[in-house]
Structures are given as C-alpha cells and as structure tokens.
Amino acid sequence: MSLLTIESVSQHFGSLVAVDSVSLAVEPGELRAVIGPNGAGKTTFFNLISGFFAPTSGRIMFDGRDITTLAPHKRVAMGMARTFQITEIFPELTVRENLRIPVEIALGLRLRPWLGKSANVRIKERVAELAELGGLSEKVDRLVGELSHGDQRSTEIMMSLALKPRLLLLDEPTAGMGDQETYNITRLIRKLHRSQKLTIVLIEHDMRVIFHLADRIMVLAEGAVLAEGTPDEIAASEKVQAAYLGKAA
Ligand SMILES: Nc1ncnc2c1ncn2[C@@H]1O[C@H](COP(=O)(O)OP(=O)(O)OP(=O)(O)O)[C@@H](O)[C@H]1O
C-alpha cells in the first residue's frame, strides 16, 4: 500500500487554478521530488499535503486514512513532518538545546517539571545519536544562530527526524545555499533516506540536487502534472525542457 496517495487534487484561489487535478502515489521508502518552474503550484501542493489548506476538490490518503480535511497538527501526530523554506529553529539556543526539544516531545517528556536520571540519560543519548547522524557532533555546543546556513538546515532536518516521522516533506532544503553547502545537505538527505529508510517528498529548484537524490520526479507546470518519471526520463523529456525554457510545451 502507498504511504501517501493524492487523488485528483485541485486548489483554486478565486479564478486561479494553482493546483489542477494532480495525482501522486508515494511508496514507503521512496524519495520523490516535485519540480516545476516558478509559480507552477509546488508550494501550494505541499500546503495541501501538510494540511495548511483543504483542497477545493480531490482526496488525500495517508497510511490508508483519508486526511483531506485533517488539521496540520493531527497529520504531524500521524507521522508527517515538514521543514520550511525559512529555517525554523531557535538561533539563540545551541544545537544540543534545539535537538533536545523534539526529543523530549517524542519521548513524551516535554515540560515535565522534573526529569529522573534515566529519562535524562535517554534524552542525552538520543540527542547525541541525532547530532552524529546529522554530522553535527562537533557543533552541539555552538549557538545555532552562529552556524552556517547549511548546518542550520541540518539541525532543522534532524529536529524533524527526532519526531520519527514516517513521511518527511522537505521544502527547498538547499534554498539560498552555496555549492559546498548544497552538496553537504544533498549527502545528508541521501544518507537519511538510505540508512533510515525514510520516505521523503521534496520540492527543489536545484536540478543537481534532484537528479542525485530522487527515485522518481513529478514535474508541475501551471498547476498540472507535465511529466512523471525517473531522473533519466525527466532529463530526456522535451516537454520538460520546453517548460523550463519558457516555451510552450
Ligand atoms: N494563498 C494564495 N492566494 C492566492 N493565490 C495564491 C496563493 N498561494 C499561491 N497562489 C498562486 O498560485 C500559483 C502557484 O503558486 P505556488 O507558490 O504554489 O507555486 P510554486 O511552484 O511553489 O512557485 P515558486 O517556485 O515560485 O515558489 C501562483 O500563481 C501563486 O500566485
């Protein structure tokens, strides 16, 4: 059974059709990319998956359950995590302190007035494990606000992972990054996908990232699915090339 199934979903804003009857099935363990020129409807599509809007029409199923109108926090509770284009971390806290927040939530220990020794040990171990996996072990005591954009993004991704999501939605994970940082984040995402068998849907502008990572790619243009296939098929598609060059496909 697919983990996420989108059936003919549309989103209208007045007379504008931002997402036009889009369908998608994401299998467990798959890394699926959604690409498209500016204004193609990618962010709106992500907002529909994470529940920021209910679609004008269509149906969204997650883990066999109809979540079309389910509130975002209930989707998170079902195992859907999302990172944003704007980094959502606490810059005035250290990496360790940032990671500790979702770890405590995941262990059901957040905001307890008093934590026993064994609870503290469990939290510390999990924070250390996440820092290691995210390549952040040497930076755990640094303030996040002082880190590079790439390390901040890694921290944010590891915070999402602390919640043990079954689906991770990544919204332009390398936005605003230079070549080295883009490479590092791409490697981290690939490592998480492979080692944790994490199911990931990502929106990305940077084609190098997409072609290195994705099992399959869906291309949106003017709200509709223009093409779907493996990276090789998408790279060879004349329709896709035309859409990116701004010509009529
Ligand atoms: N809340 C909204 N109200 C009205 N129109 C909207 C809203 N959100 C998006 N749109 C419009 O829907 C269309 C698709 O926008 P969307 O942001 O989803 O595209 P995108 O592919 O993510 O673009 P980009 O790559 O530039 O981020 C655009 O024409 C946009 O102006």
PDBQT file of the ligand as one rigid body, heavy atoms in Angstrom, charges set to zero:
ROOT
HETATM    1  N1  LIG A 301      -2.807  31.966  -0.837  1.00  0.00    +0.000 N 
HETATM    2  C1  LIG A 301      -2.857  32.259  -2.135  1.00  0.00    +0.000 A 
HETATM    3  N2  LIG A 301      -3.817  33.060  -2.628  1.00  0.00    +0.000 NA
HETATM    4  C2  LIG A 301      -3.893  33.349  -3.948  1.00  0.00    +0.000 A 
HETATM    5  N3  LIG A 301      -3.040  32.865  -4.886  1.00  0.00    +0.000 NA
HETATM    6  C3  LIG A 301      -2.059  32.062  -4.448  1.00  0.00    +0.000 A 
HETATM    7  C4  LIG A 301      -1.906  31.708  -3.070  1.00  0.00    +0.000 A 
HETATM    8  N4  LIG A 301      -0.832  30.886  -2.956  1.00  0.00    +0.000 NA
HETATM    9  C5  LIG A 301      -0.335  30.726  -4.203  1.00  0.00    +0.000 A 
HETATM   10  N5  LIG A 301      -1.071  31.418  -5.100  1.00  0.00    +0.000 N 
HETATM   11  C6  LIG A 301      -0.851  31.450  -6.553  1.00  0.00    +0.000 C 
HETATM   12  O1  LIG A 301      -0.868  30.090  -7.002  1.00  0.00    +0.000 OA
HETATM   13  C7  LIG A 301       0.089  29.885  -8.038  1.00  0.00    +0.000 C 
HETATM   14  C8  LIG A 301       1.051  28.779  -7.638  1.00  0.00    +0.000 C 
HETATM   15  O2  LIG A 301       1.886  29.274  -6.592  1.00  0.00    +0.000 OA
HETATM   16  P1  LIG A 301       2.924  28.369  -5.783  1.00  0.00    +0.000 P 
HETATM   17  O3  LIG A 301       3.576  29.255  -4.767  1.00  0.00    +0.000 OA
HETATM   18  O4  LIG A 301       2.256  27.152  -5.298  1.00  0.00    +0.000 OA
HETATM   19  O5  LIG A 301       3.979  27.975  -6.920  1.00  0.00    +0.000 OA
HETATM   20  P2  LIG A 301       5.464  27.434  -6.773  1.00  0.00    +0.000 P 
HETATM   21  O6  LIG A 301       5.608  26.404  -7.839  1.00  0.00    +0.000 OA
HETATM   22  O7  LIG A 301       5.704  26.994  -5.377  1.00  0.00    +0.000 OA
HETATM   23  O8  LIG A 301       6.316  28.705  -7.117  1.00  0.00    +0.000 OA
HETATM   24  P3  LIG A 301       7.817  29.095  -6.655  1.00  0.00    +0.000 P 
HETATM   25  O9  LIG A 301       8.719  28.096  -7.306  1.00  0.00    +0.000 OA
HETATM   26  O10 LIG A 301       7.960  30.466  -7.231  1.00  0.00    +0.000 OA
HETATM   27  O11 LIG A 301       7.849  29.049  -5.158  1.00  0.00    +0.000 OA
HETATM   28  C9  LIG A 301       0.770  31.229  -8.273  1.00  0.00    +0.000 C 
HETATM   29  O12 LIG A 301       0.135  31.852  -9.370  1.00  0.00    +0.000 OA
HETATM   30  C10 LIG A 301       0.514  31.986  -6.983  1.00  0.00    +0.000 C 
HETATM   31  O13 LIG A 301       0.477  33.368  -7.217  1.00  0.00    +0.000 OA
ENDROOT
TORSDOF 0
